[in-house]
Amino acid sequence: MTELRRRMLEDLQLAGYSRRTIESYIDTVRVLAQYYRRSPDLLTEEEVRQFFLHLVAERKLSRSSITVYLCGIRFFFGTTLKRPLPILDIVRPRPEKKLPVVLSQDEVRTILKLVKRPIYRMALTIIYACGLRISEGVRLKTSDVDGQRHLIRVCNGKGGKDRYVPLHERPLELLRAYYRNLGKRSEFLFPHRNGHVLPDTLQVVFRKAVRESKVNKPATVHTLRHSYATHLLESGEDIRTIKDILGHSSIVTTDIYTHMTEKITIRLQGSLDGIMSDLES
């Protein structure tokens, strides 16, 4: 590890960033250095400007990817090098208004049934049943499950926040059966070697199940979280309750689930039938 990389790593740790964010930010600086084949502390502001033009115009990265590069490189120059670059204040990723991919309840059941290994199937089931992020799901510990109160404690979620989420009776029954059959006991609900199941492994397993299911949607593990929120909304749950369960800081983030859900579409179709019935060709 170079001295520069070590300093940035320590700065990020002192700033309280999560392990995943630290890895992402350091990687952005690595890509920047690799692009010019020079140490990043030797780069000029114009070279950084050209790098972002490359990301936007040539690589055509998404808004979220550009934002990660912007935050990582801004931290490196502003905090680690103590050399803020004015150009980074004018980089604005283009706005995107994309609706999330959502699976129906039948599609969720079909996909999960195709996951053969119990540890992966149970991890994915709990992620869906509790609306968890993948990083939250794989890190769950046995001590996080409160079976009597039907709750799961999510520790150190996004933004370092803890929260409780409801655990329905049926997934709790499945979780208990899974745990009884778990050979080696561990502090983690979904153990792997000396730690827990890795998010990347779970993504690979899920995508394989999606392909086998013939569900023609670009679904990832995070799609289970989107689907959970949408299914709650379809069942008549209050949007603010869904916000708290998902751990969103703002209701604006949760409002995306008020898109055209299946039940709303069916009800709207009935209304349109009456409105459009007298139209003549």
N, C-alpha and C positions, 0 to 999 in steps of 0.2 A: 504494500500500500504506500503510495506516495505521501509526502508530507502535506501537500495541498489537499489531497483527498481526506487524509486523517483530520485535518483542521475543519473541513466542511462537515464531516461526520460528527465531530465533537460539537460544533456550533448547532447543528440540527438537534442533537441530543439535548443540549442545554436549553434549546428553544421549546422542547417538549413535544416534538413531532413523533408520530407513530413509526414503527419499524418499516411499514410498507411505504409510507410517505418519504422517509429518509432514503430508502432504496430508489424510489422513483426520481427524487430530486438529484441525487448523485448521478443517476444514469443520464439525466438530461445534460449535465455538464460533460459527462464522458462522450456523449454523441457529438456535442459541440466541438470538443477537442479533436475527436476523430475526423470530423468534417474538414478541419483545417490542418490536421496532422501536426498540431503544435500545442504546447501547454496552454490551457485556457486563460491563465493569468497574463499571457502575453498578447492576447487579442485586443484589437481596437474596437471602439464603439461602432464604427462603420462595418467591421467584419461581423459583429453580433447582429447588426441590422440586416445584412445580407443573408445571414443564417436563417433569420425568421422569415425573410422573403422566400427562401428556399423551402421552408416548411409549409408555408401557405400556398405559394404559387406552383411549386413543382411536386412536392409530396402530397399536397392537398390534405393535410391532416385535419381531423375533426376539431371542433371547438374545444372539447374536453382535453384532447391531446396537446393542442397549442397552449391551453391554460397551464397544464403541468409543466411544459417547457418554460413558459414565462415565469412561473413561480419558482422553479428550481434554479434557473439562471439568474433571476433577480436576487434570490437569497445568496447565491455564490458571490456575485459582484458586490452587492450591498452590505452583506453581513460578514462573509468570510474575508473578502479582499478589502472591505471598507472603501469601495470605489463604485458608488451608485452610477448607473448609466441612464441618462435622461431618455434615451431611445426606448427603454423598456416601459416607460410611462405612457407611450403612445401606441404600443402594441395592443390591439383590441381584437380578440378572436371573434369571428363573425357569429351573430346570434343564430341559434338553431331552435326550431320548435318541432321536435320529433316526439311522436307518441310512443310509449313503450310497447314492446311485444307482450301480448298477454295470452296465456293458455287457458282453455276452458277447463272446468273441473274434471271432465272425462279425459282430456288430454293429459292433465297432470297425473291422474291415476294410471293411465296407460304407460306413460314414460317411466314412472317410478317402479312399476311392476317389472320392467325390463332390466332394472339394475340388480344384478345377481348377488353381489357380495353384501351381506347384511349390514356391515359397518357403513358402507357408502349409501345404501338405500335408506338406512335410518337417519344418517346425517342430512340427506336431501329431504327426507320427510319432515324432519324437525325444522329445517330452514323454511320449507313451505308453510308448515302448520303454525309457525310463529312469526312469519314475515321477516326473517333475519337476513342480514347481509352475509355473504359467504365467510368473511373473516370472523364474524361473530359466531356463526354456527360451528366452525371447526374448532374454535377455542373454548367451547362450552366444557365446564367441569361438572362432575357428579354433584358437587356441592351447590351448583347453580340451580338445580331442580328442586322445587318445593312442591312435592306431590300432594300434600294435604290442601294447599291453597290453590293448586292448579296454576302455578306460575313458574316462569323461568327468569332468572336474573341474568341480564346481559351486562357484563362488566367491560368497562373501557370501550364502549362503542365509538362510533364516529364522533370526533370532537372530544374524546375522552370522557363521554357521559355514560353513566350507568342508568339502566331502566329495567322495569319488570314487564314481561309480556305474558298474555294468557296462554295456557296450555290446555287444550281441550281433552276430555276424558279419553277419547279413542287414541290419539297419538301418545298420550301418557301410558295407556295399556301397552301399546306397541313398544314404547321405550323401555318399559319394565321387563317385557318379554325378551327384548334384545339384550338388556343388561344382564339378565339371568344367564343367558347363553354366551356371554362374553367371557372368553377364556382368561386372558391375563387382565387383572385389575389394574386400573390406572387412575390418576386424578382427572384425566380427560375422558369425556363421554365417548369420543371417537379417537382412540389412541393409535399411534403409528410409531413404531420403534421407540425412541426416547422422548417423543413429543405427541403431537396430534396429527391427524390427517391433513395433508397439504391442500390449500385451495386449488392449485393447478391440477392436482390429481383428481379432485372432485369435478372440476370443469371438464376434463377429458372423459371421465366416466359418464357424466351427464350428456355431453354431446353425442357420445356413442349410442346412448339409449334413445336420444331424440332421432338419430338417423334410423335406428332399427324400428322405431315406432311409426315411421312414415308421416309423422306430423310435419307438415310443410311450413315451418316457421323458424326463423333464425334465433332459436331460444338458447339462452345460457342459464347458469344457475341463478343469476340475478333476476331472470324472468319469473322464477318461482315467487320472489318477493313482490314483483309487480302484480302477478296473478292473485296472490293472497289479498293484497290491498283492494284490487278490483272486485274480487269475489265478496269481500266484506261490504263494499259499497253497494253491490248488487243486492245483497241481503238486507239492505236498509240501515247499515251501521252509520253512525254520525261521522262526518269527515274529520272532526276534531279528535274523536276517539282514535281513528285510524292514524292520525298524525302522531299522537302520543305513543301508540304501539310501535310505529315504525321508527320513532326517535328522530323525527324531523324537527329542525329548529324553527321553521316557518311553515305556516299553513299554505303558503304559495307553492312550496315543493309538493305538498300532498294533493293540491288541486288538480294536478295532472291526471289523477285517477277519475276525475269527473268527465273523462272522454266518453266516447260512444260505447258504453258497456252493452252486453248482450240483451239484458232486460230492458234497458232504455231504448235500444234499437227496435225490439219487438213492440213495445208500447207506442213508439213513434210511428211504426209501420201501420198500426191500427188507426192512429189519428190521420195519417196521410190517406189511408183507404177511403175514409169518409170525405176528406177535403177534395180528393182528386177524382172521385167516382163519376162526377157529372161532366168531366172534360170530354170534348168531342174532337175527333181527328179531322 
